Amino acid sequence: MKREIDFTQGSPRKLILAFYWPLLMTSMLQQFYNFADTWIVGKGLGDNALAAVGNMGSLFFLIVGFSFGLANGFGVLVAQSYGAKDMKRLRNRLAGVIELGIILAVVLSVSSVIFLPHALRLLQTDELIIGDSLKYGYIVFGGLSAGICYNISASILRSLGDSRTPLKAIIISSILNLGLDSFFIFVLHTGVEGAAIATLCSQVVSSFICIGRLRKIDFIKLSREDFGNERMIFAELLGNGLPMAFMNSITAVGCMVVQYFVNGYGVVYTAAYAACSKYLNLFMNPATTAGNAMSAYTSQNYGAHKFERIRDGLYVCLGISTITYLIFGSLMVIKPQFLAGILLSGQDQIALVCQFLPRCGIMMICVDSLFVIRSAVQGMGKPMLPMVSGILEMILRISVISFFIGSIGFAATAYAEISAWIGALLINAFALYIELRPKLMRNNVYFSKIKSV
């Protein structure tokens, strides 16, 4: 059965929603099993173990976020070729993606394992949790190739309009992950390394499923000729992928600095911040998914020069983000203590989470809109201003946390997030305006001339 979607024909709303729901289920399942990891670790091993795993979040985002940004950048160019119906160029780009992906996996895996102990000490990781952080980190980063393979293969499938295969992969790997998590921690009593092994095994399975689907798509089957002209293809792929990768990494650096200041206040702050980060990632997920849908939709239509369809798709995805903000933002404002109690048992930690969630819940519309607008800009092959917005996010996070955590305490972590969201949204909204408006105006003039003739 054909699973690929051509976004250049048909109703934007119907096409986006048909693509969005499997994509959302995929993302929510990913967040769910990350959340389940946290719950199992916290309830099975205690708040200190939770702090150790949560402490790896910013480091993991730094490395995996870089590879995810590259994968998305590569996927934009694949989608543009697909939208333009240029299959030869599409296959050339896919060949380049495979070669660069192998290099990326080896370099990132080796370097992250080597520098992990130094990074943890730079983050002021408490001696109570540094041992567990290392155990968890060595396994996860040592098996980074599996995660990179999944990110790249899933990005290619999304660029072709296939959101069902990544969903199938995540359903199977989530079941496996939860089963292995429980078995390792509650039966074998392996500690945090059991959670890391479970995550690694699930990533291997999801990668194989996505690669298996790619091998069945006839128009992307590669031959030896498709691997020629690597220098030009590599330059093209890296020119679009690196700014998106650096944007993620720069954002991660800002998060790491926040983590540094949080860790300086002890394990109670670290555990509370780990729980806050889990909820924030979970509740932002529907809007992040709308952004991923917008990226694939925009890329194909940009390749086909159908700019009015990009505008129409933007309205659909912003509508999705607004609805999810009303649901999850309200939950963060109304039920912070209930949410905190699910992951944490210490009253001090729960009280800190209750400072963070309501503040961020009120302002989540900014970050939800940011995901959609930034993805539209990136989908048009314009990654530089989004990268600049990543730099601004980093500066704002670092400035707010460093100036205010000493005076207002843990609440500064929430204000650091909010200020970063607002700054990045303004830059990306400006970038979208200056990129899309002239093309819409030229198209309107062109069609007016045709009608007058």
N, C-alpha and C positions, 0 to 999 in steps of 0.2 A: 504494500500500500504506500502511495506517495505521501510523504510527511512534510515535504518542503513547501513553503508558502511564497508566492510571488506578490510582494507588497505593492507593486506598481499598477495593479489592476484590481478594481472592485472597491467596495465600501471600506474606507479607512477604519471606521469604528468596528465593523464586523471582523476585519482582518486582524486588527490589533488585539481585540478581545479573544479571538480564537488562538492567537499566539501567546497572549498574556497569561491565561489561566493555567496551562501546563507549566509555563515558566514560573508563575507564582508558587504553584505547588512544589516545584523543584526547589526553589529558594527557601520556602517555608520548611520543607523537610530538612534541608541543610542546616537551617537555623535550629530546627527542633532537635536534631541529633547533636548539634553543638551544645544546645541548652541541656539536653539529657545527659551529655558528658559531664557538664557542670553539676547537675543535680546529683548524679550518681557519685561523683567525686566528693561533693560537699557532704552528702548524707552518709556515704560509705566510709570516707576517710577523714572528714572533719573540715572545719573552716580554714585551717592552715594549708591543707592540701588544695583546697579550692583557691586560696590565695596564690599558691605556687603555680597552678595551671593558668589562672587568670593573669598572673604576672607575665606570662609568655604572650599574651594577646597582642600587645603593641609590637613586639619583635616579630611575631608571626605575620602581622599585618604588613610590616615593613618588607619582608621577603616575599611572601605570597602575594601581597598587593602589587609589588613590582611585576611579578610574572603575570598576574591577572590583568594589569594595565597593558602589558605587551600583547597578551592574547587578544584583548578587546581591540587594540589598535590594528593588529593583523586582521581580525574579523571584519572591521570596517572596510578595509580594502577588498577583502573577498566578497563582501556584500555589494559593494559598488560595482565590481566586475559582474556579479550575478544580475544585478539590476540593469546593467548595460547590455546584458546577454553576450558578453565577450568571454566565451568559455576557454579560449586559449590562454588569455591573460589570467583568468581565474586559476587554471591549473599551474601556470608558472608561479603564481603567488603562493599557492598551496605547497608546492615543492620547496619554496624558500622558507615557508613557515615550519615545515618538518625539520629542515636542516638547522634553522635558528633555534627551534625548540629543544633539540638534542643538546646543543651547546649551552643554552640557558640552564637546562636541568642540571648538567654536570657542574657548571660554575657556581650556581647558587647553592646547591646542596653541599658541596665541599667547603665553600667559604663560610656558610652559616654555621656549620659544625665547628670549624676551627675557631671562629670568633665568638661563639656562644658564651663561654665563661666570662670573657672580657665585657661583653655587652651587659650581662646580668649585674656585674659589679658597677658598671657605669650607671645603671638604673637604681643603684642603692638598694639592691635586693636584700631583704633581711636574712640574717644567717639562719633563722628558723626555717626558712622555705627554700633557700638556695639549692640545697641538695635535691629536693623534689623537682625544682625547676629544671635543673640540669638533666635529671633522668628523663623527664618528659620531653625536653627540648632536643636532646640527642637523637631520640627515636623519630620524632616528628620531622626534624630538619634533615636527618639522615635519609629519610624516605621521601624527600621533597619531590623527587622525579615523578612519583605517582600523581601528586596533586597538580603539578605543572602540566602533565600529560592530559589530565581531565580538563583543566581550564582551557587549554588550547583546542582540544577536540570538541568540547562543548561550545566554545566560542565560534568555531567554524560551522557547527550544526545550526546554531542560532542565526548566524549570518545568512544561511540558506533558508531560513524560515522554519526550521525544525526545532520545536521546543518540547516535543513529546519524548524523544530519545533520552535527553538529559533527565527528564522526569522519571522514566523507567529506570535509569541508572541509579538515581538517588533513592527511589523507593527500595530497590534491592539492597543497596549499600547501607541505607539507614537501618533496615531490619537487621542486617549483619552487624552493624556497629553497636546497636543497642544490646543485642544478644551477647556479643563478645565483651562489651563493657561490663555487663552484669556478671558474666562468667569469670572474667579475670579478677575483678575487684571483690565480689562477694563470695565466690567459690574458691578461687586460687589465692586470693589475698595478695595480689601482686603489687598493689600500690598504684601510684600515678602512672607508672610505666605501662600498666595494663590498659589504661585509657588511651595512651599514645599508640600502642600496638593495634588496638581496635580501630582507631581512626585510620591508621596506615593501611590496614587490610581492606577497609571499606573503600578507600580511595583507589586502590589497585583494581578492585572489582568494577567500580564506576568507570574507570578509564578504559577497561577492556570492552565494556558495553558500548561506549561512544565510538571507539575505534572500529568495532565490528559493524556499526551502522554506516560509518563513513566508507568502509570498504564495499558496501553494497550500492552506493550511488554511482550510476554509470558515467555521468558527465564529469565526474571529478577523478576518474581512474587515471593514474599517472603513468607516463612512459618515460624512458630515458631522456627524450628530447625536452621534457618539461623541466628538467633540472639544469638547463643551460642558462647562461647569462646571469649567474648568481650575483655578481657585483651590483648590477643595476637593481635587481629584485631585492637584495638585502638592504640597499640604501633606501629604497621605497618603503619597505616594511618597517625598518628601524626609524625612518623619518616620521612615520605616523605612530609607531608603537612606543618609542622611547619617551616622548612627551607625556603620554598617558601613564606610562610606568613610573616616570619621575614624579608625576602629580600624586599618584598613590603613595609613593615612598616619602615624598616631602610631607604629605599629610600624616603619614605614620610617624615621622620624626617629631612632629608636633605632639602627637599622642604619647610618644615615648617620653618626652619632656614632662608632660602632665603626669605620666606614670612615675617618673623620677621624683617629682615633688610629693606625690601621694605616698610613695614608699618611704620617704623620709619621715613620715608621721607614724610609721609602724604597721603591723600586720592588720590591725582593725581597719585602718583606712584602705589598705590594699585589698582586703576581702570585699569591703563595701564597693570599691570602685570596680572590681571584677564583676560583681552582680549588676551594677549600673550599666556597665558596658554590654553585658549579655542582653539586658532588656532593651537597650537602645538599638542594638543591632537587630534584635528580633522585631521590634515595632517599626523600624525604618524599612524593613524588608519589602513590604508591598510596594512602597514608592521606589525603592532601588530596582525592583523588578519592572516597574513601569518605565524606569530609565533604560533598562536593558532592552525592553521592547521598542522604545523610542529610537534607540541606537540602530537596531537592525532595520526598522521601518525607514528611518531617515537615510541610512546608507544606501539601501536599494533605490529609493526614489531620487536621491541625489545623483546616483550613477545614471538614472534614466532621465535626469533633468526635469523632474516633475515636482516643482517647488511648492505649488499650491497644496499638493498632497502632504508635504511635510508640515505645513501650517495646520492643516486639518487634523493630522495625527497628533500634533502638539496639544491641541485642545482636548483630545480624547485622553491622553496620558496625564495631563494636568488635572483633569476631572477625576481620574482614578486616584491620584495622589491626595487630592482634597478630601475625598471620601475616607481614605485610610487614615488621614490625619485626624478627622473628626472622631473616628472610632478609637484609635490607639492613643492619641494625645489625651482624650478624655479619660481613658483608663489609667494613664500615668498620673493624672491630676487627682482623680477621685479615689484610687485604690493603691497608693504607694506602699502602705504598710503590709497589705495582703501580698503584694508582689514580692516585696523584700523577704517576707517570711517563707516563701516557697523555696528560696535558695539558701537562706542564712538562718542560723539559730541564735547567734549572739545579739542581744538587745542594742548594744552600742553600734554594731554594724547596721542593723535595721534602721536605727534612728538616722544614720548618715545617708542611707539610700533614700529615706523620706525627704531629705533636703534636696536631693538631686532630681528625682523623677518628676515632681510637679512642675518645677521650673522649665525643664527641657520639654515636658509634654505640651505646655502652652505654646512654645515657639517651634514645635516640630514642623509646622507648615513651611518654614523657611528651608529646612533641609530636604523635605519631601519634594518641594518645587525645584530645588537645586538639582536633584538627581535627574529629573526629566529634562530640564533646560540644558544642563551640561552635556547630557548624552546626545541631545540634538546637535549641539555644536560639534562634538566629537564625530558624530555620524556623518557630518558634512566634510570630514577630513581636515578639520581645523583644530588641532589639539593644543596650540600654543597658549591661547588665552586661558583655557581651562588649567593648563599647567601653572600659569601665573596665579590663578586663583588658589591653587594648592599651596603656593608660596605664601600668599596672604593668609590662608587658613593657619599655616604653621606659625607665622608671626603673631597672629591674634591669640592663638592658644597659649603660646609661650608667654606673651606679654601679660595676659589676664591671670594665668595661674601663678606666675612669679610675683606679680604685684599684689595679688589679693588673697592668696591662700593663708598668708601669715595673719591677716586681719579678720577675714570672714570665714576661714576654715574650709571645710569640705565643700561648701556651696560654691566656691570658686571654680571647682571642676565643671559645674553646670554652666556657669557664665562663660568659661573658656570655650565650651562647645557652641553655645548660642552665638557668641561673637564671630566664631569661625564660619558658622553657617551663613550668617547675614552677609559677611564680607564676600564669600565665594559666590553667593547668589547674585549679588549686584554685578560682579565682573562677568559672570556667565550670561546673565540677562542682556548686558550690553553687547557681548560678543555675538549672541544670537541675533540681536537687532541689526547690527551692522553687516552681518553676513547674509541674512535671509531677506531683509526688506528690499535691497536693490534688485535681487533676483526676481522677487515677486512683482516689483514695479516694471522691470524689463519685460516680463512675460505678459503683463496686462497691456503694455504698449503694443507688443507684438500681436496679441489677439485682437486688439482694437483696430490695428491696420488691416488685418485679414477681414474683419467684418465690414470695414469701410470699402474694401475692394469688392 
